[in-house]
Amino acid sequence: MSRFQGFTQNRIKFLFPWFWILGILLSACMLQIQDPETIPLPTLTTIPTITPRPVAERPIYSPGEIVDYIAQSGDTLSNLAFRFNTTVEEILAENPVIPESATTLPPGLPMQIPIYYEALWGSQFQILPNCAFINGPAQIGFNVTEFVESQPGWLKDYQQYAAEQQRSGAEIVSYVSTSFSISPQVLLTLLEYQTGALSNPTPPDNLEDYPLGYVKTGYHGLYIQLVWAANSLNQGYYGWLVNHLDTLEYLDQTIEHPDPWQNAATVALQYYFSRLEPKAVYDYTISPDGFFKTYQSYFKDPWSCEPHIPGSLRQPTMRLPFESGKTWAFTGGPHTGWGKGDPWAALDFAPPSESGGCEVTSEWAVAVAPGIIARSDTGLIELDLDGDGDPLTGWVILYLHLGIQHKTREGELVEAGDPLGHPSCEGGESTGSHIHIARKYNGEWIPASGTIPFNLDEWIAHDGAAAYLGTLTRFTETVIASVEAEEKSLISARKITP
């Protein structure tokens, strides 16, 4: 069985001016899933009898026709323009109450949106709200182990070596849920819907191979299959929110566009199942009688949770994540927060080094804002800025690649600028010491660029043409991300006088 490689190696050089030490090596982390050789999916020979509930089709709208819309959690003007095939300017013209500077829109806000019709829209049925999809406030108090132990299915007796240690089935679900910030209830429903993990005491015959149906070399066993599932769900969820996803392609090569009124959680599930199931089976799965019915049979009505992204969300004040007066390199522009692909929630910074590689560095990564260490694991910590110590609520900053030595302990209170640990290669594979930082709000990854960009001492993050590229700008200054840590990537933290 191939062990999941969460990161790939990337050698980079620090190219300083002549008075700096030459030949210094750093690293930019690449949190991604392997993409090994594809094996053809097995042919499904039996398709269930399907009687989906009828839903009226959308009319063919005239170009620019005004339609009613109610803002949903996480909506932004740019995203709505993308989904309705219109422009931000046209939306603002029809909704003068909304300022041009709006970030997230208040859930429940009635809006009128000019729409430009696009053929092949998909299902209108909304499977889950976004607040039930994210590992956020709606999951507070839910104990995965206790729930799994209470069920008769095979998952409660399952054990596997996963993520550097032996874990139970419930622990695997918890670990993947925490890492990707997806509700454990969604992952449990997925396992039940596809494998009978909660209801059937007998494990599926393909449990050690491809139990969730994704057939690729290197993706054997429950843990790696669930990692792939979580990563795919995030591709759908954040792809819909950040304008990267507008088409679903099915196994028969036909396509469909998600309905413009759809929410991100539903599109996430549509994207996931579209990659696994023949169209007829897929249509049943995304209907009220499919995945939703299974979810509702185990958990409360998902639509009872409160929207987790408020209107007018803004980032609190943050500083650069290294010591006052120090100069580091900006080695990774916006790229994945965890896993592969969307969301591009993270930035990478690396300190100068005399020997390069994964040396023990005396440089410190520091707190970008005051808070409490809400979680600590191998190579990482999560800094909770609202002070309640719960990483499921409020603003949380993930720091990855912190060394074991001198790492701040869980439960400690810190101020902005306090040392948290030394950059290292821990928490994944990397050829040089650096740190990876990413933001979440109420469990949702916040893209490093876009509507609410990373703002670190007035340095504003911008996407590049691809992951890891991009810039930081402050007024007229620009720093360009470089995995080779060229001079153009050097950035200095302002000196703070005590």
LUMFI-231802 format. One record per atom (N, C-alpha, C): y, x, z. Coordinates in steps of 0.2 Angstrom, whole numbers, plus 5000, padded with zeros to 4 digits. Example, Ala and Ser with C-alpha at 12.3 -4.5 7.8 and 13.67 -1.06 7.14 Angstrom:
497250665039 497850625039 498450665039 498950645035 499550685036 500050645039 
end
This chain:
499450045000 500050005000 500650045000 501150034995 501750074995 502250055000 502550095004 502950075009 503650065006 504050015008 504649995005 505150055006 505450075001 506050125002 506650085001 507050085007 507650045007 508250085004 508150145003 508750185000 508450234995 508850254990 508750314986 509150374987 508850424985 509250494986 509850504981 510350534983 510850544979 511250604981 511150664978 511550724980 512250724977 512650744982 513350744979 513750804982 514250834979 514550894982 515250874984 515450904989 516150904991 516550954987 517050934983 517450984980 518150984983 518251034987 518951034991 519351084987 520051084989 520451134986 520151204989 520451254986 520151324987 520151344994 520651314998 520651335005 520151295009 519751255006 519251215010 518551255008 518051245012 517451275010 517151245004 516951284999 516651264993 515851244994 515651204989 514951194989 514651144994 515151104998 514951065003 514551005000 514050985003 513650925001 513750865005 513750815002 513750745006 513250705003 513350635005 512850585002 513150525002 513050484997 513250404997 512550374998 512550325002 511850285003 511850234997 511250224995 511050174990 510550124993 510750074996 510350025000 510049984994 509450004992 509149954986 508449954987 508149904984 507449894983 507149934977 506549964978 506249994972 506249944966 506249964960 506149924954 505549954950 504949954953 504349984949 504149944943 503549974940 503349944934 503149864935 503349824930 503149754931 502449744929 502149694932 501549664931 501649594929 501349574923 501449504921 501249454927 501649404927 501549344932 500849314930 500449284935 499949254933 500049184930 499649154926 499849094923 499649034928 500048984929 499848934933 499548874929 498948864931 498548814927 498548744929 498748734935 498848664938 499548654940 499848594938 500548574940 500448514943 500848504949 500748444953 501048384949 500848324951 501148264948 501848264951 502348254947 503048254950 503448194948 503648164953 504148104953 504748114956 505148164953 505848174957 506248114957 506648104962 507148054962 507648054957 507848004954 508348004948 509048024951 509348064947 510048074949 510448064942 511048034943 511448014937 511648084934 511648084927 511948144924 512648154924 512948214924 513648214923 513848194916 514448164916 514748144909 514948204906 515048194899 515348254895 516148244896 516448284900 517148284901 517548304896 518148274895 518648304890 518948364892 519148414888 519448474890 520048464895 519948494901 520548494905 520548424909 520048384909 520048324912 520048334920 520348294924 520448304931 519848274935 519448314939 518948284943 519048294950 518748254954 518848254961 518348304964 518548344969 518148394972 518348394980 517848404984 517948414991 517748484993 518248524995 518148594997 517548605002 517148655000 516548675004 516648745008 516248755013 516348815016 516248875012 516748925012 516748985008 517148975002 517348915000 517648914993 518348954993 518448974987 519049014986 519348984979 519948994978 520248974971 519949004965 519749074966 519549104960 518749084959 518449074964 517749044963 517748974960 518148934962 518148864959 518348874952 518848914950 519048924943 518448944939 518048994942 517449014938 516948954937 516848914943 516348864942 516548814938 517148794938 517348734934 517648754927 517548824925 517748844919 518548834917 518948844923 519648834922 520048894925 520648894927 521048944929 521348934936 521448984940 521748974946 522448934946 522848954940 523448924939 523448854938 522948834934 522848754933 522648724940 522248754944 522048724950 522648714955 523048764955 523648764959 524148714957 524148704950 524648654947 524448584949 523848574950 523548504952 523548494960 523648544963 523548544971 524148584974 524748554973 525348594976 525348614983 524848574987 524848584994 524548654996 524148684991 523848744992 524248804990 524448854994 524848914993 524448964988 524848994984 524549044980 524149104984 524449114990 524149164994 523449144998 523249084997 522649055000 522049105000 521749115005 521049145005 520549095004 520149085010 519649035010 519948965010 519648915007 519948845008 519648805013 520048765017 519748725022 519248675020 518648685023 518048635021 518348565022 518148525018 518348455018 519048435014 519348485012 520048475009 519848435002 520148375001 520148344994 520548384989 520248394983 520548424978 520448394971 520948404967 520848384960 520848454956 520348454951 520148514947 520148494940 520448534936 520348524929 519748554927 519348524923 518648544921 518548554914 518248604912 518048614905 517348614904 517048564901 516348554901 515948604898 515348614901 514848664899 514148634899 513848634893 513148604893 512648634898 512148594899 511548624902 511648634910 512048584913 512148594920 511548564924 511348604929 510748584933 510848534938 510348534943 510348474948 510948474952 511048404954 511648394958 511448394966 510748384967 510548384974 510648444978 510948444983 511148494988 510548504993 510248554993 509648564997 509848585004 510248635005 510448655012 511248665012 511548655017 512248685018 512248755019 512848785017 512848855018 512748885026 512948835030 512948855037 512248855040 511748825036 511048825038 510648885034 510948915029 510648965026 510849035029 511449045032 511649105035 511349115042 511249175044 511049195050 511649195055 511949135056 512549135060 512549085066 513049055067 513149015073 512548965074 512348935068 511848875068 511248905071 511148965071 510448995073 510449025080 511049015084 511049035091 510548995095 510149035099 509648995103 509048985100 508949005094 508248995090 507849055091 507249045094 506849095096 506249095091 506249145086 505749145081 505049155084 504949195089 504249205091 504049145095 504449115099 504149055102 504048995097 504448995092 504248945087 503648955084 503549015081 502949035078 502349025082 502349045088 501749035093 501648965094 502148915093 501948845094 501648815088 501548845083 501248815077 500548845076 500148805072 499448815071 499348865066 499848885062 499748925056 499548995057 499349025051 499049095052 499649145054 500249135053 500749185054 500749205061 500549165066 500649185073 500149235075 499649245071 499149295072 499149355068 499649355063 499749415058 500049475061 499849535059 500149595061 500149635055 500749675055 500749725049 501249785051 501149845049 501549895050 502149885045 502749875048 503349865044 503949895047 504349925042 504949955045 504850005051 504450055050 504250105054 503950085061 503650025061 503250005067 502849945066 502349945070 501849885070 502249825072 502249765068 502549705070 502149645069 502249595073 501949535072 502249495066 501949435064 502249395059 502949375061 503049355067 503649325069 504249385069 503949445071 504449505072 504649525065 504249515060 504349535053 504949485050 504849415052 505349365050 506049385053 505949395060 506649415063 506949475060 506549525059 506849585056 507149575050 506849545045 507149525038 507749485039 507649435043 508249385044 508849425047 508749465052 509349505054 509649555049 509149595046 509449645041 509849615035 509549555032 509849525027 510349475029 510349455035 510849395038 510649335034 510049315034 509849255032 509449215037 509549155038 509349115043 508549125044 508249135050 507549135050 507249075049 507549015050 507248955048 507148945041 507648975037 507548965029 506949015027 506849075030 506249115029 505649085031 505649055037 505049015039 504848965035 505348925032 505148865028 504848895021 505148945019 504948975013 504148995014 504049025019 503349055020 502848995021 503048935024 502648875025 502648845018 503148835014 503148805008 502648835003 502648905003 502348944998 501648965000 501548975007 500848995009 500548955015 500848905018 500548865023 500648905030 501048955030 501049005036 501148965043 501448905043 501548875050 500948825051 500748795046 500248735046 499548755045 499348805041 498648825039 498448885043 497948875047 497648935051 497348985046 497148965040 496849015036 497349045031 497349115031 497849145027 497649135020 498149145015 498049135008 497649205006 497249195001 496849244998 497249304996 497849294994 498249344991 498749374996 498549365003 499049385008 499249465008 498749505006 498849575006 499049594999 499149554995 499349574988 500149544987 500149484984 500849454982 500849384985 500849374991 500849304994 501449254992 502049284990 502549244988 502649244980 502149274977 502149264970 502549314966 502849364969 503249414965 502749474964 502549474958 502049524956 502349584953 502349644957 502649704955 502249764959 502149814955 501849874959 502349894964 502049904970 502449924976 502749864980 502549804978 502849744982 502249714985 501749744988 501149714991 501249694998 500949645000 500949625007 501549585009 501449555015 501949505017 502649535018 502749585022 503349615023 503749635017 503549665012 503849685006 504049625002 503549575002 503649514998 504249475001 504349475008 504849445011 505549475010 505449545010 506149585009 506349565002 505949564997 506149544990 506349474990 506049424994 506349354994 507049354997 507149385003 507849385006 508349415001 508149474998 508649504993 508749454987 508249424985 508349374979 508849314981 508649294987 509149234990 509849254991 509949314993 510649344993 510949354986 510549374981 510849374975 511049304972 510749254974 510949184972 511549164976 511549174982 512049154987 512749184985 512749254985 513349284984 513549294977 513049294973 513149284966 513549224964 513449174967 513749104966 514449114969 514549144974 515249144978 515649194975 515449254972 515849304969 515849304962 515649254958 515749244951 515349294947 514749314950 514249354946 513649314943 513649254945 513049214943 513249144940 513149134934 513249064931 512749034927 512149074927 511549054923 510949064926 510449014926 509849024929 509349024923 508949074922 508449084917 507749074920 507349024916 506749004919 506149044916 505549044918 505049084915 504849064908 505049004906 504948994899 505549014894 505949054897 506549074893 507149024892 507048964895 507548914894 508048934900 508648904899 509248924904 509548854906 509948864912 510248814915 510848844919 511448804919 511948824923 512048784929 512048814935 512148774941 512748724941 512648664944 513148614943 513748644947 514348634944 514948654947 515148634954 514848574956 514948554963 514448584968 514048624965 513448644970 513748694975 513348704980 513548754985 513148814985 513348864988 512948934987 512248934990 512148894996 511448894998 510948864993 511148814990 510748774985 510648824979 511148854977 511048894971 510648954973 510648984979 510249034981 509449014981 509348954983 508648934982 508448914975 508848894971 508748884964 508648944961 509048994962 508949064959 508249094961 508049084967 507449114970 506849084966 506849014966 506248984964 506248984956 506748984953 506848994945 506449054943 506349104947 506049164945 505349164946 505049114950 504349114952 503949054949 504248994947 503948934946 504048914939 503548884935 503648844929 504148794930 504548774925 505048724925 504948664929 504348634927 504148574930 504048574937 503748634940 503648644947 504248654950 504748694947 505348714950 505748644951 505748604946 506148534947 505948494953 505248504954 505048464960 505248504967 505248574967 505348614972 506148604975 506548594970 507248584972 507448514973 507048464972 507148394973 507148384980 507348324982 507248304989 506548304992 506048304988 505348304990 505048374991 505448424989 505148494989 505348534995 505648584994 505848634999 506248595005 506648555003 507048515008 506648475013 506148445010 505748405014 505348445019 505048505017 504748545021 505148575027 505848595025 506248615030 506448565035 506548505033 506748445038 506148425042 505548445040 504948425044 504848475050 505148525050 505048575055 505748585059 506248575056 506948585059 507348525059 507948525063 508348475063 508748465056 509048405055 509448395049 509948455048 509848485042 510248545041 510948525040 511148465038 511848445037 512248435043 511848445049 512248435055 512648495058 512448555055 512848615057 513548615054 514048645058 514748645057 514848705051 515248695047 515448745042 515648805045 515348865043 515448925047 516048975044 516248955038 516848995036 517448945036 517948955040 518548915040 519048925035 519548885034 520048895029 520548955032 520848985027 521349035028 521049095032 520449115031 520149175035 520449235033 520649275037 520949345036 520549395041 520549455038 520249505042 520749535048 520549545054 520949575059 521149645057 521649675061 521849735060 521249785061 521149835056 520649885057 520949955054 520650005057 520850075055 520350105051 520450165049 519950205045 519350225050 518750225048 518150235053 518050305055 518550355055 518450425057 519150445061 519050495065 519550515069 520250525067 520750515071 521450525069 521650595067 521950595061 522150665058 521650695054 521050675054 520450705050 520450685043 520150725039 520150705032 519350705030 519150645027 518450635025 518550625017 517950605014 517950585007 517650515007 517950485002 517750415001 517250414995 516650414998 516050424993 515750364990 515850304993 515550244990 516050184990 516250164984 516650104983 516250044985 516449984984 516049924986 515349924983 514949914987 514249914985 513849874990 513149864989 512849814994 512849825001 512949775005 512949775012 512249795015 511749765012 511049775014 510549755008 510149795006 509649775001 509849804994 509949764989 510049784982 510549734979 511049754976 511449704972 511949674977 512149604975 512549564979 512349554986 512749554991 513549564990 513749634991 514249644987 514549714988 515049714994 514749725000 515149715006 515249785009 515049835007 515049905010 515449955007 515750005011 516050065009 515750125012 515750185009 515450245012 515950295013 515950335018 516350385020 515950445022 516150505021 515750565023 516250625025 516050655031 516450705033 516350775030 516850825030 516650885027 516050925031 515750965027 515150995030 515151065027 514851115031 514851185029 514151195026 513651165027 513051175024 512751125020 513051065020 512751005016 512150985019 511850935015 511250895017 511350855024 510750845027 510750805033 510850845039 511350885039 511550925045 511750885051 511750915057 511950885063 512750895063 513150845062 513850865061 514250845068 514750885069 515150865076 515650815074 515750795068 516250745067 516050675070 516450635071 516350565074 516550505070 516150465069 516250395067 516550355072 517150315071 517450285077 517550215075 517750175081 517750105080 518350085076 518350035071 518850015067 519349965071 519049945076 519449895080 519149885087 519449855092 519149845098 518549795098 518049805102 517549755103 516949785107 516349755106 515849765110 515249785105 514749835107 514249845103 513649795104 513649755099 513149695100 512449705098 512349755094 511649775092 511649845091 511049875092 510849945091 510149955089 510049985083 509449995080 509450065077 508850085074 508850155071 509350165066 509750215068 510350235063 510850185062 510850125066 511450085065 511650055072 512250025072 512549985077 512949925074 513049875077 513449815075 514049815080 514649815078 515249815083 515549745082 515449705088 515649635088 516449635090 516849605086 517549605087 517849545091 517449495092 517649435096 517449445103 517049495105 516949515112 516449475116 516149425112 515649385116 514949425116 514849475112 514249515112 513649485108 513849435104 513349395099 513549415092 513049455089 513249475082 513149415077 512949355079 512949295075 513649265074 514149285078 514749245078 515349295077 515849265074 516449305073 516449365068 516949405068 516949465064 516449525067 516049545063 515549605065 515549655060 515649715062 515649775058 514949815059 514549825053 513949855053 514149935051 513849975056 513850045054 513150075053 513050105048 512450125046 512450205045 511850235047 511750315046 512150345052 512050325058 512250355064 511750395067 511850455069 511250495072 511150465079 510550485082 510350455088 510750495094 510850555093 511250585098 511950565099 512150545105 512850525107 513050455104 512550415101 512650355098 512850305104 513350265103 513550215108 513050165109 512950145116 512450105118 512650025117 512049985116 512149915116 512549895122 513049845122 513349815127 513949855129 514149915126 514749955128 515349925125 515849925129 516549905126 516849965123 517249955118 517550005115 518249985112 518650035112 519350025109 519350055102 519850025098 519950055091 520050135092 519650175088 519650245088 519250275093 518850235097 518350265101 517750295097 517450345099 516850375095 516250335096 515950325091 515350275091 514650315089 514750375086 514150415084 514350465079 513850505077 513950555072 513650535066 513950545060 513650535053 513050575053 512550535049 511850575049 511550545042 510950555042 510550525036 510050475039 510050455046 509650415049 509750335047 509250295047 509250225045 509150215038 508850265035 508750265028 508650335025 508550335018 508450405015 509150425012 509350485013 509950505010 509950585011 510350615006 510350695006 510950725010 511350675013 511950705016 512150655021 512450685026 512750645032 513350605030 513350545031 513950505030 513850435034 514350385033 514250325036 514350275031 514050215032 514150155028 514350095032 514950065031 515150015035 515249945031 515049895034 515149825030 515349775035 515649725033 515849665037 515449605036 515449565042 515149495042 515649455046 515649395044 516049345048 515549285049 515449265055 514949215057 514249225053 514049285052 513449295049 513449305042 514049285039 514049295031 514349365029 514049395025 514349455022 515049445019 515549485020 516149475017 516249535012 516349515005 516449565000 516949615002 516849675000 517349735002 517949724998 517949694992 518549684988 518549604987 519149584983 519249514982 519749484986 519549414988 520049374991 520249404998 519749435002 519849455009 519549535009 519949575005 519749645005 519749685011 519249735011 519349785017 520049815017 520349805023 521049835024 520949885030 520949945029 520850005034 521550045034 521950025039 522550065040 522950055033 522949995030 523349975024 523050005018 522450035019 522050055013 521649995010 521749975004 521449915002 520949924997 520349904998 519749914994 519749874987 519549904982 519449864975 518849884972 518549834969 517949854965 518049894959 517449934958 517449974951 517049934946 516949974941 516549944935 515749934937 515549964942 514849964945 514849974952 514349964955 514249974963 514350044964 514750064970 514850124972 515550154969 515750124963 516350144960 516950114964 517550114962 518050074965 518650124968 519050094971 519650134974 519850104981 520250144984 520650124990 521350134988 521850084989 522550094987 522950074993 523450114994 523950104999 524650114996 525050054995 525650064992 525550094985 525850154984 525850194978 525250244977 524850244983 524350294983 523650264981 523250304978 522550284976 522050344977 521550324981 520950364982 520350334978 520050374974 519550354970 518850374972 518350324973 517750344976 517350384971 517050434974 516650484971 516050504974 515450504972 514850524975 514850594975 515250634971 515250704971 515850724976 516150684979 516650694984 517150744981 517450724975 517950764972 518650764976 519050804974 519750804978 520050734978 519950694972 520250634971 519950584976 519450594980 519150554984 519350564992 519750614993 519950635000 520450585003 520350565009 520750525012 520850545019 521450535022 521650565029 521750505033 521550505039 521750455044 522350475047 522850425048 523450445051 523450465058 523850515060 523850545066 524150495071 523850485077 524050435082 524250475088 524850475090 525050505096 524950465102 524650495107 524450465113 525050435117 
end
